[in-house]
Amino acid sequence: MNFKQLIKQIAPPIALDIVRRIRQKRAAYRRVTSQDQHLDMYWDEDFAKVLETWGDGNVWTEIQLLMAGRSGKVLDIACGTGKTMEILSKFTNIELYGCDISNLLIEKAVERGLLRSCLTVCDATQLPYHDNEFSYAYSIGSIEHFTEDGIERFLRECHRTVSGVSFHQHPVSRNGQNEGWITTSQSYHNNSVEWWLNIYQRVYSNVSVLDSVWEDELSLGKWFVCTK
């Protein structure tokens, strides 16, 4: 009896089915050697609709817990349609600002009632803000879509413009391996916690990793909490 036959005998059918489906999905994903960001979707109306609901019951609850009791200016990096900012607006001790590369998404944020003067269209690797202008910053499901060089520049700009803590939520590989730059509905890095820490620690001397309840079949969510 070979190893595969043994596994089939001792593993429950449902577990085998789950493994089979995950393998099939992995095979369908296109791994690429070049890290080309796919930006077109950020000007897509259907994608904007997805941003209105995807954080329900997970990251939108978590960011509220992380920001509760804080005060000062807060920057939402890659704020999208401003849904997270709207949720955090109940915290009256913080002054919320947001930026995003897409003017379409920024207009969606204005339409929901956020002040245009607090919103900026820009590249997160070249933030148009002063040194230490913000007390806190956060990004949610964004930084993993940057090239490896872009990730470091993103973090250096965050380090420059934020005097206090920054919070970055994104996926890491479920299997703990470095799967690299993969393409599903979007292109992103699906790598280990260690791979990510190596980049964060090029910029920040203090980085803590917290669990997020967000997950999918390939990835687990983590918060990387950075202090100077």
C-alpha angles and dihedrals in degrees: 000000000000126000096263092051090050092052091050090055099048102034119080114247093244091057091050090049092052091049091048093051093048091050091050091051092048090052090052093054116092115230112202132193095215118068100221113167114227102218103163094090091065088071093047119110093212091053089051088057091053090056090060095068113016097096097052112130096004129043095015090058092045097051090052090055091048094049099040113119095012127123137197137051116334127193123208103204112208090007095177112190092352096251093136091048090052090052092050094046090091088072099086096188094068128072109215127215129173139194135187138168092234120080088194092060092044089054088052088054091052091049090056089058105265115142113262089215089064094050128078134186107221148122112269090223090062107038114188094218135109124258111279091359092143132053093207140007137187140187127194124200093340117094094063089067093063125091115259090258089046092053091057092046090048090054094045090054090048090049090050098048101037122070096188136027128336124198122205122185121192142133127280124192114281092219094050092241129122101250092171131211107348134175124224117139084325134019116250146145113268101188142138127280088249092056090053094045089055089061097040091051091055085069108022127047093200120049126160124189121216129183120251122202090225113107145149134187094281104032148037124214121243135179116221108203113200130194129175 
